[in-house]
Amino acid sequence: MAGVNSLFASLRAALRPADAGGSDPVAAPDRHSPPAAGPRRQPPSTVEELEQELLLEAVFQVYGYDFRGYQRDVVSRRLQAAMAQKSVATISAMQALVLHEPQAWNALLRELSVEPALMFDDASEVTLLRMSLGVCLHGVALPRVWLADCAGAQQAWTLAILLEQEQLGARTEIYATVSSDALLAEAQAASLPMARLGELQANYVRSGGVGKLLDYFEVSGDGLHAVLLPQLRSRITWAQYNLVTDASFNEFQMIVGRRALPDFGPALRQRVLQLFDDSLAQSGLLVLDRPLEAGDPLAGHYKPVFPHQPWYKRVA
């Protein structure tokens, strides 16, 4: 408890606004320029690496999804999983399927996208969110939170429930963006399988939740599924948005991007951090996957909120 109180004191001090009067944010102008090319990638050293590069280029040229700046070990691991699903032995064979069969392309896109989250599956993140939301958002008339490359409906539902518990749900807008229309449709149609309620309730309690998780859901007539209550669901705006190519589209008091960032290579990561910087309000909270490096050109814009955690308040 002493540790939690110390973290909470650190949070309040770090997020204390310079101007106590909140203001209604306005949409930020489109002021993000295309990413620099970055250092030239080393040429492929094996046939498999060459096949992988050709596949990523083909996906970009045909479908417009740019995974060329992703960490290659991440791409390789997820590509192998997609190949196993389709029972193909080579990346070239997978490329042929992806270019000619929509189902193969959708399977690959699903594998290359952010892994879906379960509700309250990260107890440490939820604890820090509980401590942050009130201090960060209460002074703002109409706060906005961006879940960048959202890890599915259950991540957004978790945040909606936390906002409701902090008495912020009725006036806070959650922007949950995903990288493809297929993932968007999946998130908008999602429901909670009642067969997993015990597991999710345990996650909820482990992360500090009180009472029944089901109190925030409506159960279907057949008792097999549940959906988030309408008043909570209405505060989530879902949209297709590509962190790799799209520009800043609004101003936010909090941006949560920690689940997508580990997939990005150095040049793409820097591009996305600049995008977040373009989109975050003064005194806003930025949630990352790892600390900003001292030499990062954006590091001077932020100060840490919690000890040893990559949660930052914007100060410049």
N, C-alpha and C positions, 0 to 999 in steps of 0.2 A: 504493500500500500504506500509506503514511503517513496518507493521508486516511481509509482504512478503519479503521486502528488508532485514529485519533483519534475516529472515530464510535463505535467499540466501547467506548473508554474513557468517552465521554460516556454511552453506554447503561448501562454497569455502575454508574456513579455515580448516574445518575438513577433506576434501578430497584432500587437497594440497599434492601431492606425495612427499615422501622423495627424490626420484630420478626422476627428470623431464623427463628423457628419457624413453619412453615406450618401451616395448619389446613384441615380439610375444609370447603368452602363448603356452605352450606345454601340451599335455595330461598328466594328473596327474596319477601316478601309482596307482594300486589297493592296497591301504594301509589301508582299513577300515576293522576291524575285526568284527565278528558277535556280536550283542548286548548282553550285560549281561542279565541274567534272570531277575534281578530286584527283589524287594520284592514280596514275595508270596501273591497272591490275596486271599482275604477272600472267604471262601466257599459260594456258593449261599445260600440265606436264604429263598427263595420261589421257588415254582415249576417253575414259569415263568423265574426267574433268571437262574435256572438250564437248562431249555430249551434253553435259549439264549446262555449259555456257550457251550452247546452241538452243537448248530447250528454253532457257530463260529468255533468250532473245526472241524466240518464236512466240512465246507467250506475250511478250510486250508488243510485238508487231501485230499479232492477230487479235488479241483480246484487250490490249491496253493496260494490263496489270504489270507493274514494274517491280520484279523481285531481284533485279540485277545488283542492287545495293545491299542485299541481305547477307548475313554471315553465311559463308559457304558450308560450314559444318552443320548449321541449322537446316539449310536447304537440302543438303545431301541426306540427312537423317529423315526428313519428312518426305522427300521424294522416294526414298526406299520404301516407306510405309505405303505410299500411294501405289507404287509398283507391285507390292505384295497383294494389295487389294485386287488389282487387275491381272495378277498372275503373269506378269511380263518379266523377261530376264534382263533386258537392256534399257538404258535411258532412251536410246533412239527409237525403240519399239514403243515406249511410253509416249514419246513426242508424237509419233504417228497417230496414236489413239487420241491424244489431247487435241490435236489439230482437226480430227475428223469425227470425234464422238463427244457430244456435249456431256454425257455422263462421266466420261473420263476426265474432262476438263473440270467439272464440278468437284470430282473427288480430289483432284490435285489442288484446286483452290482451297478446299476445306483443310487439307493437310498443311498448306503453306500459311494459312491464316492463324491468328492467335488462338491458342487452345482454349476451348470453352471452360468457363469457371462454374463451380458449384456455389450456391449461396453460403456466405460466411465461411468460405473454405480457407481463408488466410486470417487466422485469429489476430496476428500482430498488426496487419493492415487495418482490420476492423477496429481494433482498440485505438489506434492512432486517429482513425476517422472519427470515432466517437468523441475523442478529445478535441478534435480540430474544427468540426463543423460549426458548432455554436460560436466559438470565438472568431472564426474566419468569416462567417456569413451573417451573423445577427445584426451587424451594423449597416447592412446593405439593403436598399429598398426592395430590389428584385434580383436576388443573386442567381448566378448561372454556374453550373458545374459541368465540365466536359469530361466524359469518359472516352478518351481517344483510343481508337481501335478497341472498342469494348469487347470483352471476352464473353459475349453472349448475354441473353436476357437475365440470367441469374445474377450477374455482376450488377446490372442496373437495378434489379429488384432489391438487392442488398442495400444499395445506396438509398433508394427510395424509402425503405423501412427505417434506416438510420435517421434520415431527415425528418420523418414523421415522429420518431421518438424524441428528437431535439426540438420539436414544435416548429420546424422549418419547412415541412412538406408542402403546406398550402401555398407558399409563395416562392419556392425555389424551383427553377427549371433545370432538369437534367437533360443534357444533350449527349446521347449515346450514338457514336458513329462507328460504322463497320465498313470494311473495304470493298464489299461487293453487294450487288442486288440480291444474290442468293442468300447471303448471310443476313441481309436486312429482312427479307421475307421470313427467314427462319426465326429471327429474334421476335418479330412482330406476332408470329403465330405460336410462340412458345407457351407451354403450360408446365405446371409442376406435377410430375408423376407421384401419385400418393404412395406408391410402393417405396419411394425414397424418402418419405417424410421423416422417418426415424433418424436416418443419417443426417439429414439437413437440420433437424431439431437439435441433434447433438452438436453440430457445427455452431449453431446459433447460441447455445448455452456456453460452449467452450470459448466463444468470442465475447462473452459478457451479456448476452441477451437474457431478458427476464420474461417469463410467461411463455405462451405458445406461439410459435412461428405461424401456425395455421390461422391465427386471429387476423392476419393481414391478407388472407386469401379467401376466395369464393370457391367452394367445391362443386364440381360438375354433378349433374343428376345421377350419373352412374357410379359416382364415388371414386373414379379412377384418376381424375386429374383435378387440378386447382389452378386458378388464375389470380393474379394480383388484384386487390380491390380497385374498383374504377377510379376512386379519388387519388390513389397512388399511381395507377397506370397513366392517368391523364397528365402527370407532371413529367413524363419521359418523352422526349422528342427523339425519334429514331431517324437516322439519315445515312445514306451511302456517302462515304467521304474517304479519299485516299491520302494518307499522310505523306506518301512519296511524291505526289504530283500536285495536290491541291493547295490553295493559299488560305491564309487566315480568313475566317468567316464571321467572327464575332469576338466579343470581349467577355472574359470569364473571371470569376473570383476564385475558382479552383480548377486545376487541370490534373487529371489522373491519367498517366501514360505508362505506368511501370510494367504492364504486362506485355506491351508491344515492343518496347525499346530493346530488350535483350536480343531480338532477332536481327537488329540492324547493324550493318558494318559501320566503320568509323565515319565515312563521308555522309552516309545517309542519316546516321544518328545526329550528326551536327546539323544537318538540314532540318530534322524534326525538332531539335532543341530550339533552333531559331524560330521555327513556326510557333512553338509554344510561347516563346518570348514575345512574338508579335501579337499573341492572343490573350496574354495574361494581364489583368488589371493591376494597377499599383496596389501594393500590399496583398496581392493575391497569393494563393498557395499552389506550389508546383510539386507534384508527387512523382518521383523518378525511380528507376530501378537500382541505380548506384550513384554514389556522390559525384558531383561535378569536379573535374580535375582543376587544380590550381591554375594551370595555364589556359583553361578554356576561356575564349573571349567573352562568354556570357556570365562567367562566374561572378564578376563584380556586380551583377544585377541582383544577386540573391544572397541571403544569409540563412544558415541552417536553423530549423525550428526545434528539432529534437536532436539530442546527442547521438551520434553514430547512426543516423537515419537520413536517407536522401530525400527529406521533405524540406522545402525551401519557401521562404517568404520573399516576394519581389520587393526590392528596396530602391531600385533605380530604373 
